[in-house]
Amino acid sequence: MIKVKRLNEEEFVINCDLIETIEKTPDTVITLTNGHKYVVKEDVDTIIKKVKTFKKDIIKIVDGRNGV
């Protein structure tokens, strides 16, 4: 899950495993696999960084449980 902001500054959370595409049109539009679209303030690169950080954190948790 990643936090993003709508254009009106309202913060919400998206399940990043459901992201299908991220487009800059000129606003950033996140499209999920279920077809829902969200216009957000963050740019494409920021969203990609948030997703990478989230995935890395999950891997750390899983590795910690496996004693790696």
HTML snippet that shows the backbone in 3Dmol.js (N, CA, C, O; Angstrom):
<script src="https://3Dmol.org/build/3Dmol-min.js"></script>
<div id="view" style="width:600px;height:400px;position:relative"></div>
<script>
const pdb = `
ATOM      1  N   MET A   1       0.843  -1.178   0.000  1.00  0.00           N
ATOM      2  CA  MET A   1       0.000   0.000   0.000  1.00  0.00           C
ATOM      3  C   MET A   1       0.890   1.244   0.000  1.00  0.00           C
ATOM      4  O   MET A   1       1.901   1.305   0.700  1.00  0.00           O
ATOM      5  N   ILE A   2       0.494   2.222  -0.792  1.00  0.00           N
ATOM      6  CA  ILE A   2       1.235   3.489  -0.822  1.00  0.00           C
ATOM      7  C   ILE A   2       0.263   4.649  -0.612  1.00  0.00           C
ATOM      8  O   ILE A   2      -0.894   4.594  -1.028  1.00  0.00           O
ATOM      9  N   LYS A   3       0.762   5.701   0.047  1.00  0.00           N
ATOM     10  CA  LYS A   3      -0.035   6.913   0.239  1.00  0.00           C
ATOM     11  C   LYS A   3       0.199   7.851  -0.929  1.00  0.00           C
ATOM     12  O   LYS A   3       1.333   8.069  -1.356  1.00  0.00           O
ATOM     13  N   VAL A   4      -0.895   8.403  -1.439  1.00  0.00           N
ATOM     14  CA  VAL A   4      -0.829   9.413  -2.491  1.00  0.00           C
ATOM     15  C   VAL A   4      -1.835  10.513  -2.164  1.00  0.00           C
ATOM     16  O   VAL A   4      -2.663  10.363  -1.266  1.00  0.00           O
ATOM     17  N   LYS A   5      -1.755  11.620  -2.902  1.00  0.00           N
ATOM     18  CA  LYS A   5      -2.664  12.745  -2.660  1.00  0.00           C
ATOM     19  C   LYS A   5      -3.454  13.071  -3.915  1.00  0.00           C
ATOM     20  O   LYS A   5      -2.924  13.096  -5.026  1.00  0.00           O
ATOM     21  N   ARG A   6      -4.742  13.321  -3.700  1.00  0.00           N
ATOM     22  CA  ARG A   6      -5.579  13.841  -4.784  1.00  0.00           C
ATOM     23  C   ARG A   6      -5.146  15.280  -5.066  1.00  0.00           C
ATOM     24  O   ARG A   6      -4.369  15.856  -4.304  1.00  0.00           O
ATOM     25  N   LEU A   7      -5.635  15.847  -6.131  1.00  0.00           N
ATOM     26  CA  LEU A   7      -5.274  17.224  -6.476  1.00  0.00           C
ATOM     27  C   LEU A   7      -5.713  18.218  -5.414  1.00  0.00           C
ATOM     28  O   LEU A   7      -5.135  19.300  -5.306  1.00  0.00           O
ATOM     29  N   ASN A   8      -6.745  17.865  -4.616  1.00  0.00           N
ATOM     30  CA  ASN A   8      -7.217  18.756  -3.551  1.00  0.00           C
ATOM     31  C   ASN A   8      -6.467  18.530  -2.232  1.00  0.00           C
ATOM     32  O   ASN A   8      -6.895  19.008  -1.182  1.00  0.00           O
ATOM     33  N   GLU A   9      -5.349  17.800  -2.292  1.00  0.00           N
ATOM     34  CA  GLU A   9      -4.479  17.507  -1.145  1.00  0.00           C
ATOM     35  C   GLU A   9      -5.010  16.410  -0.233  1.00  0.00           C
ATOM     36  O   GLU A   9      -4.367  16.089   0.766  1.00  0.00           O
ATOM     37  N   GLU A  10      -6.160  15.825  -0.542  1.00  0.00           N
ATOM     38  CA  GLU A  10      -6.699  14.726   0.271  1.00  0.00           C
ATOM     39  C   GLU A  10      -5.826  13.491   0.080  1.00  0.00           C
ATOM     40  O   GLU A  10      -5.602  13.038  -1.043  1.00  0.00           O
ATOM     41  N   GLU A  11      -5.338  12.956   1.191  1.00  0.00           N
ATOM     42  CA  GLU A  11      -4.454  11.790   1.142  1.00  0.00           C
ATOM     43  C   GLU A  11      -5.279  10.508   1.184  1.00  0.00           C
ATOM     44  O   GLU A  11      -6.271  10.418   1.906  1.00  0.00           O
ATOM     45  N   PHE A  12      -4.853   9.513   0.396  1.00  0.00           N
ATOM     46  CA  PHE A  12      -5.490   8.207   0.436  1.00  0.00           C
ATOM     47  C   PHE A  12      -4.461   7.136   0.098  1.00  0.00           C
ATOM     48  O   PHE A  12      -3.332   7.445  -0.284  1.00  0.00           O
ATOM     49  N   VAL A  13      -4.855   5.894   0.239  1.00  0.00           N
ATOM     50  CA  VAL A  13      -3.916   4.774   0.079  1.00  0.00           C
ATOM     51  C   VAL A  13      -4.377   3.894  -1.076  1.00  0.00           C
ATOM     52  O   VAL A  13      -5.564   3.605  -1.227  1.00  0.00           O
ATOM     53  N   ILE A  14      -3.413   3.476  -1.884  1.00  0.00           N
ATOM     54  CA  ILE A  14      -3.687   2.594  -3.021  1.00  0.00           C
ATOM     55  C   ILE A  14      -2.912   1.298  -2.838  1.00  0.00           C
ATOM     56  O   ILE A  14      -1.765   1.303  -2.392  1.00  0.00           O
ATOM     57  N   ASN A  15      -3.552   0.191  -3.187  1.00  0.00           N
ATOM     58  CA  ASN A  15      -2.870  -1.097  -3.195  1.00  0.00           C
ATOM     59  C   ASN A  15      -1.991  -1.124  -4.436  1.00  0.00           C
ATOM     60  O   ASN A  15      -2.492  -1.260  -5.552  1.00  0.00           O
ATOM     61  N   CYS A  16      -0.680  -0.995  -4.247  1.00  0.00           N
ATOM     62  CA  CYS A  16       0.226  -0.874  -5.387  1.00  0.00           C
ATOM     63  C   CYS A  16       0.328  -2.169  -6.201  1.00  0.00           C
ATOM     64  O   CYS A  16       0.813  -2.147  -7.332  1.00  0.00           O
ATOM     65  N   ASP A  17      -0.119  -3.288  -5.641  1.00  0.00           N
ATOM     66  CA  ASP A  17      -0.126  -4.535  -6.408  1.00  0.00           C
ATOM     67  C   ASP A  17      -1.194  -4.504  -7.500  1.00  0.00           C
ATOM     68  O   ASP A  17      -1.164  -5.330  -8.412  1.00  0.00           O
ATOM     69  N   LEU A  18      -2.132  -3.569  -7.421  1.00  0.00           N
ATOM     70  CA  LEU A  18      -3.208  -3.472  -8.411  1.00  0.00           C
ATOM     71  C   LEU A  18      -2.952  -2.409  -9.475  1.00  0.00           C
ATOM     72  O   LEU A  18      -3.790  -2.193 -10.350  1.00  0.00           O
ATOM     73  N   ILE A  19      -1.795  -1.742  -9.404  1.00  0.00           N
ATOM     74  CA  ILE A  19      -1.500  -0.703 -10.400  1.00  0.00           C
ATOM     75  C   ILE A  19      -1.173  -1.366 -11.736  1.00  0.00           C
ATOM     76  O   ILE A  19      -0.293  -2.222 -11.835  1.00  0.00           O
ATOM     77  N   GLU A  20      -1.915  -0.939 -12.761  1.00  0.00           N
ATOM     78  CA  GLU A  20      -1.666  -1.432 -14.118  1.00  0.00           C
ATOM     79  C   GLU A  20      -0.817  -0.442 -14.900  1.00  0.00           C
ATOM     80  O   GLU A  20       0.157  -0.821 -15.550  1.00  0.00           O
ATOM     81  N   THR A  21      -1.203   0.855 -14.830  1.00  0.00           N
ATOM     82  CA  THR A  21      -0.434   1.887 -15.522  1.00  0.00           C
ATOM     83  C   THR A  21      -0.390   3.158 -14.689  1.00  0.00           C
ATOM     84  O   THR A  21      -1.247   3.405 -13.840  1.00  0.00           O
ATOM     85  N   ILE A  22       0.649   3.966 -14.964  1.00  0.00           N
ATOM     86  CA  ILE A  22       0.777   5.305 -14.394  1.00  0.00           C
ATOM     87  C   ILE A  22       1.098   6.211 -15.573  1.00  0.00           C
ATOM     88  O   ILE A  22       2.080   5.994 -16.283  1.00  0.00           O
ATOM     89  N   GLU A  23       0.265   7.229 -15.777  1.00  0.00           N
ATOM     90  CA  GLU A  23       0.437   8.117 -16.926  1.00  0.00           C
ATOM     91  C   GLU A  23       0.528   9.569 -16.489  1.00  0.00           C
ATOM     92  O   GLU A  23      -0.060   9.964 -15.482  1.00  0.00           O
ATOM     93  N   LYS A  24       1.260  10.347 -17.243  1.00  0.00           N
ATOM     94  CA  LYS A  24       1.344  11.798 -17.051  1.00  0.00           C
ATOM     95  C   LYS A  24       0.595  12.444 -18.208  1.00  0.00           C
ATOM     96  O   LYS A  24       1.037  12.359 -19.353  1.00  0.00           O
ATOM     97  N   THR A  25      -0.565  13.106 -17.917  1.00  0.00           N
ATOM     98  CA  THR A  25      -1.435  13.534 -19.019  1.00  0.00           C
ATOM     99  C   THR A  25      -2.057  14.918 -18.879  1.00  0.00           C
ATOM    100  O   THR A  25      -3.224  14.918 -19.272  1.00  0.00           O
ATOM    101  N   PRO A  26      -1.652  16.020 -18.464  1.00  0.00           N
ATOM    102  CA  PRO A  26      -0.433  16.345 -17.735  1.00  0.00           C
ATOM    103  C   PRO A  26      -0.491  15.955 -16.261  1.00  0.00           C
ATOM    104  O   PRO A  26       0.552  15.829 -15.619  1.00  0.00           O
ATOM    105  N   ASP A  27      -1.707  15.759 -15.708  1.00  0.00           N
ATOM    106  CA  ASP A  27      -1.776  15.260 -14.329  1.00  0.00           C
ATOM    107  C   ASP A  27      -1.400  13.784 -14.334  1.00  0.00           C
ATOM    108  O   ASP A  27      -1.473  13.120 -15.368  1.00  0.00           O
ATOM    109  N   THR A  28      -1.002  13.281 -13.183  1.00  0.00           N
ATOM    110  CA  THR A  28      -0.646  11.875 -13.077  1.00  0.00           C
ATOM    111  C   THR A  28      -1.914  11.063 -12.840  1.00  0.00           C
ATOM    112  O   THR A  28      -2.685  11.344 -11.922  1.00  0.00           O
ATOM    113  N   VAL A  29      -2.115  10.053 -13.683  1.00  0.00           N
ATOM    114  CA  VAL A  29      -3.288   9.189 -13.591  1.00  0.00           C
ATOM    115  C   VAL A  29      -2.821   7.764 -13.321  1.00  0.00           C
ATOM    116  O   VAL A  29      -2.045   7.194 -14.088  1.00  0.00           O
ATOM    117  N   ILE A  30      -3.307   7.197 -12.212  1.00  0.00           N
ATOM    118  CA  ILE A  30      -3.014   5.807 -11.867  1.00  0.00           C
ATOM    119  C   ILE A  30      -4.232   4.988 -12.273  1.00  0.00           C
ATOM    120  O   ILE A  30      -5.353   5.281 -11.857  1.00  0.00           O
ATOM    121  N   THR A  31      -4.008   3.960 -13.086  1.00  0.00           N
ATOM    122  CA  THR A  31      -5.085   3.053 -13.475  1.00  0.00           C
ATOM    123  C   THR A  31      -4.823   1.703 -12.824  1.00  0.00           C
ATOM    124  O   THR A  31      -3.733   1.143 -12.941  1.00  0.00           O
ATOM    125  N   LEU A  32      -5.840   1.189 -12.135  1.00  0.00           N
ATOM    126  CA  LEU A  32      -5.725  -0.109 -11.476  1.00  0.00           C
ATOM    127  C   LEU A  32      -6.215  -1.222 -12.410  1.00  0.00           C
ATOM    128  O   LEU A  32      -6.858  -0.953 -13.425  1.00  0.00           O
ATOM    129  N   THR A  33      -5.908  -2.450 -12.060  1.00  0.00           N
ATOM    130  CA  THR A  33      -6.288  -3.591 -12.891  1.00  0.00           C
ATOM    131  C   THR A  33      -7.802  -3.761 -12.986  1.00  0.00           C
ATOM    132  O   THR A  33      -8.296  -4.421 -13.900  1.00  0.00           O
ATOM    133  N   ASN A  34      -8.540  -3.167 -12.047  1.00  0.00           N
ATOM    134  CA  ASN A  34     -10.006  -3.255 -12.093  1.00  0.00           C
ATOM    135  C   ASN A  34     -10.629  -2.118 -12.906  1.00  0.00           C
ATOM    136  O   ASN A  34     -11.852  -2.004 -12.979  1.00  0.00           O
ATOM    137  N   GLY A  35      -9.788  -1.277 -13.517  1.00  0.00           N
ATOM    138  CA  GLY A  35     -10.262  -0.188 -14.361  1.00  0.00           C
ATOM    139  C   GLY A  35     -10.450   1.136 -13.649  1.00  0.00           C
ATOM    140  O   GLY A  35     -10.659   2.155 -14.307  1.00  0.00           O
ATOM    141  N   HIS A  36     -10.382   1.154 -12.328  1.00  0.00           N
ATOM    142  CA  HIS A  36     -10.531   2.414 -11.590  1.00  0.00           C
ATOM    143  C   HIS A  36      -9.333   3.309 -11.876  1.00  0.00           C
ATOM    144  O   HIS A  36      -8.195   2.846 -11.957  1.00  0.00           O
ATOM    145  N   LYS A  37      -9.611   4.595 -12.027  1.00  0.00           N
ATOM    146  CA  LYS A  37      -8.554   5.574 -12.312  1.00  0.00           C
ATOM    147  C   LYS A  37      -8.524   6.615 -11.210  1.00  0.00           C
ATOM    148  O   LYS A  37      -9.566   7.031 -10.703  1.00  0.00           O
ATOM    149  N   TYR A  38      -7.320   7.032 -10.843  1.00  0.00           N
ATOM    150  CA  TYR A  38      -7.132   8.038  -9.808  1.00  0.00           C
ATOM    151  C   TYR A  38      -6.162   9.096 -10.324  1.00  0.00           C
ATOM    152  O   TYR A  38      -5.081   8.773 -10.817  1.00  0.00           O
ATOM    153  N   VAL A  39      -6.561  10.367 -10.206  1.00  0.00           N
ATOM    154  CA  VAL A  39      -5.690  11.488 -10.556  1.00  0.00           C
ATOM    155  C   VAL A  39      -5.019  11.940  -9.269  1.00  0.00           C
ATOM    156  O   VAL A  39      -5.688  12.239  -8.280  1.00  0.00           O
ATOM    157  N   VAL A  40      -3.688  11.986  -9.288  1.00  0.00           N
ATOM    158  CA  VAL A  40      -2.939  12.299  -8.073  1.00  0.00           C
ATOM    159  C   VAL A  40      -1.917  13.402  -8.327  1.00  0.00           C
ATOM    160  O   VAL A  40      -1.557  13.695  -9.467  1.00  0.00           O
ATOM    161  N   LYS A  41      -1.460  14.007  -7.228  1.00  0.00           N
ATOM    162  CA  LYS A  41      -0.486  15.111  -7.301  1.00  0.00           C
ATOM    163  C   LYS A  41       0.925  14.636  -7.601  1.00  0.00           C
ATOM    164  O   LYS A  41       1.683  15.329  -8.280  1.00  0.00           O
ATOM    165  N   GLU A  42       1.287  13.451  -7.097  1.00  0.00           N
ATOM    166  CA  GLU A  42       2.648  12.965  -7.238  1.00  0.00           C
ATOM    167  C   GLU A  42       2.977  12.719  -8.707  1.00  0.00           C
ATOM    168  O   GLU A  42       2.108  12.361  -9.501  1.00  0.00           O
ATOM    169  N   ASP A  43       4.250  12.918  -9.053  1.00  0.00           N
ATOM    170  CA  ASP A  43       4.652  12.609 -10.418  1.00  0.00           C
ATOM    171  C   ASP A  43       4.940  11.110 -10.550  1.00  0.00           C
ATOM    172  O   ASP A  43       5.016  10.391  -9.554  1.00  0.00           O
ATOM    173  N   VAL A  44       5.096  10.662 -11.778  1.00  0.00           N
ATOM    174  CA  VAL A  44       5.283   9.238 -12.059  1.00  0.00           C
ATOM    175  C   VAL A  44       6.487   8.678 -11.305  1.00  0.00           C
ATOM    176  O   VAL A  44       6.389   7.612 -10.699  1.00  0.00           O
ATOM    177  N   ASP A  45       7.607   9.372 -11.333  1.00  0.00           N
ATOM    178  CA  ASP A  45       8.824   8.876 -10.674  1.00  0.00           C
ATOM    179  C   ASP A  45       8.640   8.730  -9.169  1.00  0.00           C
ATOM    180  O   ASP A  45       9.158   7.786  -8.571  1.00  0.00           O
ATOM    181  N   THR A  46       7.910   9.651  -8.552  1.00  0.00           N
ATOM    182  CA  THR A  46       7.656   9.569  -7.110  1.00  0.00           C
ATOM    183  C   THR A  46       6.822   8.340  -6.781  1.00  0.00           C
ATOM    184  O   THR A  46       7.091   7.648  -5.799  1.00  0.00           O
ATOM    185  N   ILE A  47       5.817   8.068  -7.594  1.00  0.00           N
ATOM    186  CA  ILE A  47       4.986   6.882  -7.360  1.00  0.00           C
ATOM    187  C   ILE A  47       5.814   5.614  -7.512  1.00  0.00           C
ATOM    188  O   ILE A  47       5.694   4.689  -6.709  1.00  0.00           O
ATOM    189  N   ILE A  48       6.649   5.569  -8.536  1.00  0.00           N
ATOM    190  CA  ILE A  48       7.521   4.395  -8.734  1.00  0.00           C
ATOM    191  C   ILE A  48       8.431   4.200  -7.523  1.00  0.00           C
ATOM    192  O   ILE A  48       8.615   3.070  -7.070  1.00  0.00           O
ATOM    193  N   LYS A  49       8.996   5.272  -6.996  1.00  0.00           N
ATOM    194  CA  LYS A  49       9.860   5.173  -5.805  1.00  0.00           C
ATOM    195  C   LYS A  49       9.077   4.651  -4.605  1.00  0.00           C
ATOM    196  O   LYS A  49       9.583   3.826  -3.843  1.00  0.00           O
ATOM    197  N   LYS A  50       7.846   5.127  -4.434  1.00  0.00           N
ATOM    198  CA  LYS A  50       7.017   4.667  -3.311  1.00  0.00           C
ATOM    199  C   LYS A  50       6.721   3.173  -3.429  1.00  0.00           C
ATOM    200  O   LYS A  50       6.761   2.446  -2.436  1.00  0.00           O
ATOM    201  N   VAL A  51       6.424   2.720  -4.643  1.00  0.00           N
ATOM    202  CA  VAL A  51       6.152   1.296  -4.860  1.00  0.00           C
ATOM    203  C   VAL A  51       7.404   0.469  -4.568  1.00  0.00           C
ATOM    204  O   VAL A  51       7.323  -0.564  -3.904  1.00  0.00           O
ATOM    205  N   LYS A  52       8.552   0.913  -5.057  1.00  0.00           N
ATOM    206  CA  LYS A  52       9.804   0.189  -4.815  1.00  0.00           C
ATOM    207  C   LYS A  52      10.111   0.108  -3.323  1.00  0.00           C
ATOM    208  O   LYS A  52      10.512  -0.946  -2.828  1.00  0.00           O
ATOM    209  N   THR A  53       9.927   1.203  -2.613  1.00  0.00           N
ATOM    210  CA  THR A  53      10.176   1.217  -1.165  1.00  0.00           C
ATOM    211  C   THR A  53       9.243   0.253  -0.458  1.00  0.00           C
ATOM    212  O   THR A  53       9.677  -0.496   0.417  1.00  0.00           O
ATOM    213  N   PHE A  54       7.973   0.259  -0.823  1.00  0.00           N
ATOM    214  CA  PHE A  54       7.006  -0.653  -0.216  1.00  0.00           C
ATOM    215  C   PHE A  54       7.420  -2.101  -0.461  1.00  0.00           C
ATOM    216  O   PHE A  54       7.423  -2.908   0.469  1.00  0.00           O
ATOM    217  N   LYS A  55       7.765  -2.435  -1.690  1.00  0.00           N
ATOM    218  CA  LYS A  55       8.151  -3.815  -2.028  1.00  0.00           C
ATOM    219  C   LYS A  55       9.421  -4.225  -1.279  1.00  0.00           C
ATOM    220  O   LYS A  55       9.514  -5.352  -0.793  1.00  0.00           O
ATOM    221  N   LYS A  56      10.396  -3.320  -1.183  1.00  0.00           N
ATOM    222  CA  LYS A  56      11.626  -3.616  -0.442  1.00  0.00           C
ATOM    223  C   LYS A  56      11.327  -3.873   1.029  1.00  0.00           C
ATOM    224  O   LYS A  56      11.911  -4.774   1.630  1.00  0.00           O
ATOM    225  N   ASP A  57      10.427  -3.095   1.612  1.00  0.00           N
ATOM    226  CA  ASP A  57      10.053  -3.287   3.012  1.00  0.00           C
ATOM    227  C   ASP A  57       9.407  -4.652   3.224  1.00  0.00           C
ATOM    228  O   ASP A  57       9.674  -5.310   4.229  1.00  0.00           O
ATOM    229  N   ILE A  58       8.566  -5.084   2.296  1.00  0.00           N
ATOM    230  CA  ILE A  58       7.934  -6.403   2.393  1.00  0.00           C
ATOM    231  C   ILE A  58       8.989  -7.499   2.326  1.00  0.00           C
ATOM    232  O   ILE A  58       8.939  -8.460   3.094  1.00  0.00           O
ATOM    233  N   ILE A  59       9.935  -7.358   1.417  1.00  0.00           N
ATOM    234  CA  ILE A  59      11.000  -8.362   1.290  1.00  0.00           C
ATOM    235  C   ILE A  59      11.823  -8.438   2.572  1.00  0.00           C
ATOM    236  O   ILE A  59      12.195  -9.530   3.000  1.00  0.00           O
ATOM    237  N   LYS A  60      12.112  -7.298   3.187  1.00  0.00           N
ATOM    238  CA  LYS A  60      12.857  -7.289   4.455  1.00  0.00           C
ATOM    239  C   LYS A  60      12.105  -8.044   5.525  1.00  0.00           C
ATOM    240  O   LYS A  60      12.702  -8.814   6.277  1.00  0.00           O
ATOM    241  N   ILE A  61      10.804  -7.835   5.606  1.00  0.00           N
ATOM    242  CA  ILE A  61       9.989  -8.533   6.611  1.00  0.00           C
ATOM    243  C   ILE A  61      10.015 -10.029   6.376  1.00  0.00           C
ATOM    244  O   ILE A  61      10.203 -10.811   7.307  1.00  0.00           O
ATOM    245  N   VAL A  62       9.825 -10.425   5.119  1.00  0.00           N
ATOM    246  CA  VAL A  62       9.809 -11.861   4.788  1.00  0.00           C
ATOM    247  C   VAL A  62      11.172 -12.477   5.044  1.00  0.00           C
ATOM    248  O   VAL A  62      11.253 -13.566   5.612  1.00  0.00           O
ATOM    249  N   ASP A  63      12.247 -11.809   4.638  1.00  0.00           N
ATOM    250  CA  ASP A  63      13.590 -12.322   4.873  1.00  0.00           C
ATOM    251  C   ASP A  63      13.881 -12.449   6.364  1.00  0.00           C
ATOM    252  O   ASP A  63      14.535 -13.402   6.788  1.00  0.00           O
ATOM    253  N   GLY A  64      13.404 -11.506   7.155  1.00  0.00           N
ATOM    254  CA  GLY A  64      13.603 -11.554   8.602  1.00  0.00           C
ATOM    255  C   GLY A  64      12.913 -12.753   9.229  1.00  0.00           C
ATOM    256  O   GLY A  64      13.444 -13.348  10.167  1.00  0.00           O
ATOM    257  N   ARG A  65      11.768 -13.110   8.743  1.00  0.00           N
ATOM    258  CA  ARG A  65      11.041 -14.264   9.258  1.00  0.00           C
ATOM    259  C   ARG A  65      11.689 -15.575   8.862  1.00  0.00           C
ATOM    260  O   ARG A  65      11.551 -16.585   9.551  1.00  0.00           O
ATOM    261  N   ASN A  66      12.405 -15.548   7.732  1.00  0.00           N
ATOM    262  CA  ASN A  66      13.055 -16.773   7.265  1.00  0.00           C
ATOM    263  C   ASN A  66      14.494 -16.894   7.759  1.00  0.00           C
ATOM    264  O   ASN A  66      15.205 -17.829   7.392  1.00  0.00           O
ATOM    265  N   GLY A  67      14.914 -15.956   8.584  1.00  0.00           N
ATOM    266  CA  GLY A  67      16.252 -16.010   9.162  1.00  0.00           C
ATOM    267  C   GLY A  67      17.353 -15.679   8.182  1.00  0.00           C
ATOM    268  O   GLY A  67      18.504 -16.056   8.403  1.00  0.00           O
ATOM    269  N   VAL A  68      17.033 -14.984   7.102  1.00  0.00           N
ATOM    270  CA  VAL A  68      18.032 -14.650   6.079  1.00  0.00           C
ATOM    271  C   VAL A  68      18.712 -13.350   6.459  1.00  0.00           C
ATOM    272  O   VAL A  68      19.591 -12.879   5.736  1.00  0.00           O
TER     273      VAL A  68
END
`;
const viewer = $3Dmol.createViewer("view");
viewer.addModel(pdb, "pdb");
viewer.setStyle({}, {cartoon: {color: "spectrum"}});
viewer.zoomTo();
viewer.render();
</script>
